[in-house]
Amino acid sequence: MPLVVLTVVVIVLIATYLTWLASRLDRLAVRVTDARAGLTSQLALRVAAAGELARQCELTELGAAAARTRAAHAVLAADSPLDDAEAVENNLSRALRSPAVAATADRAPDALHAVDVAAARVALARQLYNDAVRDVRALRGRRLVRVLRLAGRGQLPAYFEIDDALPPRGGGDGKNDGDEKNTGGGTLNGDMTGFAP
């Protein structure tokens, strides 16, 4: 009789653990989906701010980079791999760091400030997304999860790696001096809605 009870207890514990693992995989998958939606939203806001700055200051190179990036976002909306947009996002980042953009501090300080805020939020949203991807990949990499196929046959989510660093902005009205940080530990002024925590 004690052996039967022990067997039942072991089976219940194993079933509970496997159920917990499956549930955690589901929650992490939802987290990745939400983080991706937040990231794509912040990328769209950045390209909109860049396009507005290009329009106000007649920056041809920035305007072209923004247009190419906007076109790539139509693909992102169709749930294609995020890395399809990495090249155009990198081009936009480089265009935003050009001397011509920095020179707009006196002509369009508000538009430049909006670009820098949007870029800082992209950096934060990208970090949140990559953290979620890391957690999913770590759990799906466990031997038990692989052997029992608890994660199904879906593809592993991929990291989104872009150059999202901004140069320090100096001078002007001081709006871009230390208001936003584009590192994961920094703080951002303003509303941070629009992407998953």
N, C-alpha and C positions, 0 to 999 in steps of 0.2 A: 504493500500500500504506500509506504513512504516513497518508493521509487517512482510510482505512478504520479504522485503529487509533485515530486521533483521534476519529472519530465514535463508535466503540464506547466509548471512555473517557468522552466527554461524556454519552452515553446512560446509562452506568452511574452516573455522578455524579448526574445528574438523578434517576434512579430511586432511588438511595440517599437523596438529600435528601427526595424525596417520601415515601419509606417512613419516614424519620425523623420528618417532619412528622405523618404519620398516626399513628405510634406515640406521639408526644408528645400529640397530641389525645386519644388513648385514655387515656393515663396521667393527663392533667389531668381528664378526665371521671370517672375513678375517684376522683381526689382530691376533686373536688366532692361526689361521692356519699358518700364517707367523712366529709367535713367536715360535710355536712348531717346525717348520722346522729349525729355527735358533738354538733352544735348542738341537735338535737331532744332528745337525751338530757339535755343540760344544762338546757334549758328545762323538761323534765319534773321534774328534780330541784329547780329553783327553785320551781316551782309547788307541789311537795310540801312543801318547807320553809315556803313562805308559808302554805299551808293548815294546817300544824301550828302555826305561830305564831298564826294566827287562832283556831284551836281552843283553844289553851292560854290565850290572853288575851281570848277572846270579842270579837274584832274583826270586827264584822259587815261593814264595807265591804271589808276585806281578804279575808274569807272569800268574799264574793260575787265579787270580782275573780278570786280563785283558782279558783272553780268555773267561771266563764266561760272562763278560760284552759284549764282541764283539758278542757272540752268541745271547745275548738278543737284540742287536741292529737290528738283522734281523727281529725280531718281530715288533720293532718300525717302521721299514720301511713299514710294512703292515698296518699302521694306527691303530694298536691296542691301548688300553688305555696305556698312559704313565706310570701309576703306576705299570704296569707289570714289569717295569725295575727298580723300586725303590730299591728293595732288593740287586740286583747285583751292582747297582751304589753305594749304601752305603758300600758294601763290598770293592769295589775298593777305595772309599774314606778312609776307615780305613787302607787298605793296603798301600796307599800313605802316611799315617801319621806314618808308622811303623819306629822304629829306624833303621832298615836295609836300608830303603829308605833315611833317613836323613844322613846315613853314606856314601852315594854315592857322597856327595858334593865335595870331593877331587878327586874321581876317574872319575866322569862323570858330571862335573858342568853344561855343556851345556844341557845335557839330563834332568837333574834335574830342571834346569831353564825352559825348555820347558814344563815339567810336571806342574810346578807351574803356568806358564802363562795360559796353557790350563785349569787348574782347576779354576783359577780366572775368566776366560771367561765363564766357565760353571755356576759359581755363578751368574754372571751378566745376562746371557741368561735365567737362571731359574727365576730370579726376573722379567725380562721383560715378560716372559710367564705367571707367576702367576699374575702379574698386569693386563694383558689382560684378563685372566680368571676371576679375581675379577670384572672387569668392566662388562663383559658379564653376570655374575651371578647376579650382582646388578640390571642391567637393566631388565633381564628376571624375576627377582623377583618382579617387580612392579605389582600391582594388575591389572591395565589396560592391561598390556602386557599379563598376564596370562589369564584374562577373554576373551580377543579377540583372544587369541592364535596367537599373532603376531610373536612369535618365532618358530612356527611350533611344531613338535613333536620330534625334535632332542634332544639327551641327553645333559644335562649341561656339559660343559667341567670341568674336574677335575684338582685340583691343583697338582703340581709335587713337592713333598717334599722329599728332600734327604739331607743327611749330607755332605755338600760340603766345610766345613771349613778346612783350611790348618793351620798347626802349623807355627809359625814364624821360618824362616830359618836364622841361624846366621853363621858367619865365612865364610870360603872359599873365593871366589873372590868377594863377596859382591853382586853378581847378584840378589840374592833373598832377599836382605834387602831393602824393601820399594819400589821396582820397580813396583810391582803390589799390588793391594788391592782387596780382594775378597768380599768386601761389595758393596752394591748398590751405595754408594756415592763415591766410589774410582775411580781411573783412571787406565787405562791399557796402557802400551806401545805397540806399534806395530799396525798392521792392525787389525781393528775390523770388517771387512767384514765377511759375512757368516751367520749373523742372523739379524732379523728384529729389527729396533730401537723401 
